[in-house]
Amino acid sequence: MVDGPSEDSESLRLLTPSPYSPPTAPTVVTDTASVVLSLDSELDLQQQMIDQMNYLQEPETTPHGRHLGVFAMVMMILQRIIGSGIFAVPALIYRDLGGSPALFFAVWLIAGYVSFAGLFCFLELGKIIPRSGGMKVFLEYIYYKPRMLMSVLYNTYSIAFGFTITNAIIFGEYTLYSLGWDDVNGMAPKYIGCVYVVLCCVVVGVSTNAGVRVSNITGALKLVLLAIMSLTGVYVLVLPTSVTGVTSNLHWHDFFKQKREITLASFISAILKATFSFGGWHTAHIVTNEIKDPVRTLAIAGPLALLIVNVSYFFLNLSYLIVIPDSELASSGEMVGSLLYEKLFGYTIGRQCLTMTVAVSSAGNIFTVMFHLSRMNQEIFREGFLPFSRFFASNWPFGAPLRALVFPLVISCFFLLIPTPDNVYDYIINLESYPLELFLGLTVAGIFVLKRRIPDYQYPNRLLVVHAVVTLALAVFLVVAPLNPFKPSEFVGFPNYAYTAVSILLLCVLYWAYTFVWAPHWGHYTLYPVQDTLSDGLVVKRWEKKLE
């Protein structure tokens, strides 16, 4: 219970937001001298931060316009979530959990619940901050002190981890496997994935409309794949062995049996892999500025997309356990999806045709990731604190954020083209998922921060609090537990993924400290942001020095 308004709450004067209504005109700054955060302003830094928080509450229209409806967002979320994960990580999860079907389903249940719980928290934050950027703007709004720390930390992390390596590898492997290649562990799958990543960047970066059309088409194809996934589970579950020719490998007497050793590290690794397979539900808010009536649209599209995903995942995971024997499932690695289809439908239909649908699924996911990264990176470069931000934020010359894709393209292709151990897919999943859990926990904790900061704010229901508490508790567990200094890395040939991720985040903090604390202190100046408008109407910041 809050006894009275805090200094922050009194200053911010925030109320529960009213239903969203689109702005009558794009937000365009024509006079930089009139901007609240201008150099001529006499406001102190604290007041500047408060004004910036209020500014984030205002809806914004970008040059792309609002063109995404419910169907487009459902397709986009499905595209973002369903990629290589459900076809590649189940065998890895099963191995991590010692071959226990009970723990296998428990981990998937945890990941599915957390995706829903996190989505409801994000939908609530999206009502307060109806702007593009998703987790980025949520974190900036919630943790606005120390000045610019969260902005620099999350944004530089997003640039560093903004890649699509795992799906590119699976796309190449499943493409070759469907064409008859048995050995897909070499460099050939990575070359194929690299070429496709380049193609996606060109399409997304050259035409906004073409990008959306391709996303909708591949999203519709993914609905067909989802139907195949669900029907596969029904096929092996309902029809008798005399029809399917499949002898069930899932039995009640060993449902809770642990066949191999399980460690805390392997259990955490399994949860990270399962949450990776649901990864993408939190990215819908990245394109809020391009969504028609975003609060209502996302409230419908988000839960609907997750419901479709959870049902499909359940049936497909059930199929894995019924069709594939324990020893084969534990050793099949990321090719488990193809193994399932080949056992059920034979070489031609199973290995060739249905395996190619998995490649198409990964291809659609890569495309959607690049679409989101183009918008996310553009929002980051609009903040102006990274070198050459104005250049990378621009939509010139095609009216689409091609330049914002330079970093994800370079990072993805670099790691795809260098020789790596065969377990690189497994390692990158954990490396990519670990810092995301940290930021997810911080974002969900914002539900409680806002309640303390804004006395007039009321939770829509108590269930939201339960969702936030459970999601936050799991995030803390997944972040703290892997930091065991006495346990060697479980991935031979790679450093501990948790310490690697933490080291990268610390470098981001050092960049913030140098740019906004040490350099201004040594140079006796203060950095002030000034807003400019580019020729296409896009508003960007540039940071200028004011000598003390």
N, C-alpha and C positions, 0 to 999 in steps of 0.2 A: 504494500500500500504506500502511495506517495503522499507525504504530508502536505506538500505544497509545490507550486511550480518551481522547477530548477531554473538556474540562470539561462541554460540552453533553451529550455522550453519557453521561457518568457521572451527570450530574444527571437526565437524562430517563429513564434506565434502560429503554429501549425494546427490545423483542424482536420478532422476526418474528411477525406476528399469527397467531393460530390461526383456523381456519375460523369464519366468522360464525355466531352463533346468536342468535336474536331475544331481546330482553330480556323478562323475565317480567312486567314492569309498566312503564307509562310513567314517564319521568323527570320527577318532580314535586318542586319545592323548596317545602317548607312552612315552613322556618325559615331566614330569610335570615341569621340570626346564625351559623348553622352552615356556611354556604357558605365554601369555601376562600378565595374572593376577597372576603370581607366587610371592612367598615370596621374591625372589632375585631381583625382578624388582625394579627399582628406580623411577618408575612413581608415581606421586601423585594420590590421590583418584579421583580427577577430571578426569585425563587421563584414569584411570581404568574404570570409568563409560562410557567414550566415546568409549573406545575399546569394552566394553561389548555391547553397542548399535550397533556398526558395526558388532559384532559377531552375533547378532540376525538377521541380514539381510542375513546371509549365509544359504542356504538350508542345511538340515541335514537329513541323513538317519539313522533310528534306526534299531536295530536287527530284528524288525518285518518285515522290507522290505516294498516296495510300492506295494500294492495288491488291492487297492480300486479304481474302475472305476466309471463312471457316474451312471450306474444302482445301484451299491452298495451304492453310496452316496445318491441318491434319496431315496432308501429304508431306509437308516439310518436316514435321515432327517425326513421322514414321520414317521418312528418308534418313533423318539424322540419327535415330535410335537404331534402326535395323540395318546393320551393315555386316561386318564379318563376325561380330561377337557371338551370336547365338549359334553359328555354324562352326566356330573355331574353339571357343573357350570351354564348352561343357566337358570335354575330355580332360582338359587341364584342371578344371574345378574338381572333377571326380577323382583325379589322381591326388590332388592336394588334400582331399578329405578322406583319404585312405580307402576309397571304394565303398563308402557308406551311403546307400540310397537315402536314408533318413536325413543325414547331414546335407546331402546334395540338394534335396528339395527345400530344406530349411534355409540354406544360403540363398537360393533363388527367391524364396518367400521374403526374406529380409530385404533383398535388393529391390523386389517389386514394391514392397510397402514403402521403402524409403523414397522411391521414385514418386509415388503418389503424395506422400507426406511433404517432400520437398517442393513438389509442384504447387500444392495448396499454399505453402508459405510464400512462394514466388508470386503466385496470383495475387495474394494480399499486398505484397510489396509493389506489384505492378499497378495497383489502384492508386497508390500514393505517388509513385514516380512513373508516369506514363510516357517514358522516353526510351529510345533505342539504346542498347548497350547491355541490357540484362544484368548479370551479376556485377558488371563493372560499375554501372551507375548506382545500383543498390548499395554496394560497399562504399562508394564515394559519399553517398548521402548519409549513411549510418555512421561511418568512422571518418568524420571530416577533420579530426584533430589526432595527431600533429598535422599541421598543414601539408597537404599534398602527399603524405606518406602512403596512404592506401591507394591513391590514384597511380602513383609511380610504381608501387609494389605489384599491384594486380595487372596493370597494363604492360609493364615490362615482362612479367611472367607470361601473359597471354601471347606476346610476340614470340618469346623463347619457346613456348610449348605449342604454338600454333602450327601444327603439322598434321599430316594424315598418312603416317607411315604404315601402321598396322593394316588398315583396310587396303592400301595399295599392294602390300605383300600378299594378302589373301586373294585379292583380285587376280594377281598374276598366277598364284599357285592353282587356284580353282580353274582358271581359264586353260592353263596348260594341262591340268589333270583331265578336264573334260575332253580335250583334244587327243588324249591317249598317252601323255607323258606319265611315266610311273615315278621318276625321280624329280621332285619339284623343290629340292632343297638348295639348288645352286643359285646363281645370279640371274638366270633367265627370268624368273617371276618378278624380280625387282626391276629389271629393265622394262618389262611390260607395264608394271605399276607406275614407273616414272614417266613413261610416255603418256599414260592416261592422265596423270596428275597435271602435266603440262597442257593437255587438251582441255581439261576442266577449267584451268585458270584462264585460258584464252576465251572460252565461251562465256564464263561468268564475268570476266573483266572487260569484255567488249560490248555486251548487250544485256541490259537489265531484263527486258521482256523475254529475250531468248532464254536467259537463265531460268526465269520462272516457268516458262513453257516446258523446258526440258525437265525441270524438277517435278512438274505435275505429271508428265508422261511417265517418267521413271517411278514416280510415286504410285501411279496406277498399276504399273507392272509389279511393284512391290506388294500391292494388295493381293494380286494373284498369287504371289509367293507366300504371303501370309495364309491364304486359303489352303495352299498345298501343305504348309506346315501343320495347320490345324487338322486337316483331313487325314494327314499321315498318322497323327496320334489317334484319331477316331478309328482309322482303318485297323491298326494293330491292337487297339483296346477292345473294340466291339466285335469284330468279325472273328470267327473261330480259326484255329490253326489249319484246318482242312482247306480253308479258302485262302488265307494269307501265306501259308507255307512257313510261317514264323513260329518258332518255339519260344515262349516267353522266358526271358532271363531275369525277370523281376519276380521275386518270391517273398511272401510275407515272413518266412522263417529267418531270412537273412537281411530283412529290410533295415534293421538297426545294427547290423553287424559291421564291425570295423575290420577290414581285411588287411590293411597296411597301417604303418605308423602315421599319426597325425601330430603335428606340432602347432604351437600358437602362431608361428610365422606362416605355416602352410594354410591355417584356417583364415588368417587375415588376408593372405594372398588370394584365397578362394573368394572371399567377399569382394575384394577389389576387382577381381575379374568379372564377377556377376554384376556389380554396379557399372563396370565398363560397358557391359552389354546393354544396359539401360541408359548409358550416357547419351545426352542430347536433349532430354526433356527440359533442361534448364536453359537451352539456347533459344527458345521461341521468343523471349523478350528482347533478343538482340536486334530484331527487326521491327520493334514496336512502332517506329515512325512510319513504317510502310504498311501497317495493318489497319483495315477499316474498323472503326470502333474497337480498339484493341482490348479493352477490359472485357467486354462481352464476348468478343471473338475467341480470345484465349481461354476464357472460362468454359467455353464449349469444346473447343478444339483440343486443349491440353488433356483433360480427363478422358475424352473419347479416344484419343490416340493411345494413351497409356493403357486403357482397358483392352483395346485391340492387341497391343503388344503383349500384355500379361497373359491373356488367354492363349495366344499363339505360342508363346514361350513354354507354357505349361504342357501343352500337347506335344510339342517337339521334344522337350526334355523327357517326357514320359516315353516317347518313342525310342530315344537313345537307350534308356535302361531296359526296355522290353526287347529290343531287336539285337543289340550288340552285347556279346558276352563281356564279362568283367575284365578279363585280361586284354582283350582287344580295345575296349573302351579306354582303359587306363593308358594304353600305349599309342593310341591313334593320333594324338596331338591335334593340331589345328585342321586336319583333314577329316575330322569325325563326321561332318555334315555329308561329305561325299560318300563315306563308308556306309552311312545309314541308308542313303538312297540306293546305292549299289546293291546292298543286301536285300532291300525290299523289292526293287523294280528291275534288277538286272543291269547288264553292262550298258546297253543302248539307251534305255529310258533313264535309268538311275544314274550311272556314272557320267554319261555324256550330256543328256538333256537337262536333268534336274541339277546336276553339278554346275552347269552353265548358269542356271537361275541364281545360284549362290554368288557366282561371279558378277552377275548383273546387280544383285543386291548390294554387294560391296561397291560396285561402280556408282550406283545411285547415292550411296552414303558418302563417297568421296566427293561427288558433285555438290551435295548439300553442305558438307563441311566447308568446302571452298566458298560457297555462297555466303555462309555465315561468317567465315573468317574475313571475307572481303568487307563486310559491313562492320564487324567488330574491330578490325584493324583500322578502318577508316575513322571510327569513333575515337580510337586511341590516338591516332595522329592528329585529329582535330584539337586535342588538348595541347599540342605544341611543345611539350617538354623534351621530346626525343629529337635527335639530330635529323634535319631535313623533313620535319613533320609536314610542313606546308606542301612539299612536293608529293609525298606519299598519300596525303589526304585528298588530293585533287581528283576530280572525275574526268579531267581532260585526257585524251581528246575524244573519247567515245561516249561520254556521259555516264560512265560506269566506273566503279572503283578498281580498275586494273592495277594501278600502282600499289594499292594496299595488299595485293597478293604476291608481291615480290618476295617477302620474307617467308611465308609458308611454302612457296614454290622452291626457294633455295634450300631451306632446311630439310624439306621432305626429300628432294632429289639428292641432296648430299648424303643422307643416311641410307637411301636406297641404292646408291651407286658405290658405296664403300663396302668391302668384305666384312662380314660380321658372323659371329657364331650362330648356329642353327636355332638357339633359344632366344634370339633377339625379339621375336614376337611376344613371347611370354614376359620378357623383361620390360619392354616398352609399355605394355599394358599397365604394369605396376607403377612404373615411373610417371606415366601420364595421369594415372588415377590418384596417386598419393597427394600431390598439392591441390588437386581439385577438391578432395575431401576437406582439406584445411579451409579453403575459401567457401565451400558450401556450408561448413559449420559456422564460420563467421557471418555469413549472410543470414542464415536461419536465426542465429543469436540476435540479429537485428530486430526481430519481432519483439524481443524483450527490451532491447535498448530503446526502441521507439515508444514503447509503453511508458517507460520511465521519463523519457524526454518530453513526451507530448501528453499532458494530463487529460486532454479532451479525447484522445484516441481510445477507441473501444475495440476489443477483439470481436470479430463477427460471431464467433462461437468458441466454446471451450475446447472443442475437438482440435481447433487450430493449435492451441497451446500444447496439447498432447502430441500432435504431429511434430511440432517444433522441438519439444523436449527429447523425443525418441531420436529424431534425426541428428540433433546436436550431440547427444550421448554417443551415438554410433560413430559420428565423425571424429569426436575426441578419441575414442578407442582406436580407430583406424589410423589416426595421426600419431598417437603417443606410443602404441605398442611396438611398431617396427623399429623404434629408436633404441634398440637393445645393443649397446656397444660391445657386448661379449659374444654376440652371435655373428659368424661370418656370413657373407652374402650367399643367399640360396641359389644365385645364378652364377654359374662358373664362367669366368671371363669378364664379368661385369662388377662394378662397385655396388655397394648397398644402395638400392634405389631410394630409400628414405633420406639418407645422408646426401645423396646426389641432388635430390630435389631441394632439400633444405639449403644446401650450398648455393644453388642457383638463386633461391629466394633471398639469401643474405647478400649476394652480389647486387640484386635489385635494390635492397635497402641501402647499400653503400652508394649506389648511384643517386638515390634520393638525397642522402645525407650530403654528398658533395655538391649537388646542384642547388639544393634549397636551404642548406644550413651552413656548411663549411665555406664554400666559395663566396656567398654573400657576406659572411662574417669577415673573411679575410679581405675582401674587396670593398667592404664598407658600403654595400648597396642592398637594396631590397628588390626582389623580382615581383613585377606586377603583370598580370595578363591583360592583353588588349584584344578585343574581338575584331576580326576583319571578315569581309565577305568576298569570296572568290567570284569569278566571272559567271559561274553557273549557279550562284545563289547559296552555295555552301558556306556556313559560318565556321571559321576556324580561329584558334587563339595563337597569339605570338607573345612571348615573354620579353619584357623590356626592363632595363635596370634603372632604378631611381637612386641616385647617390644620397647617402645620409648626411 
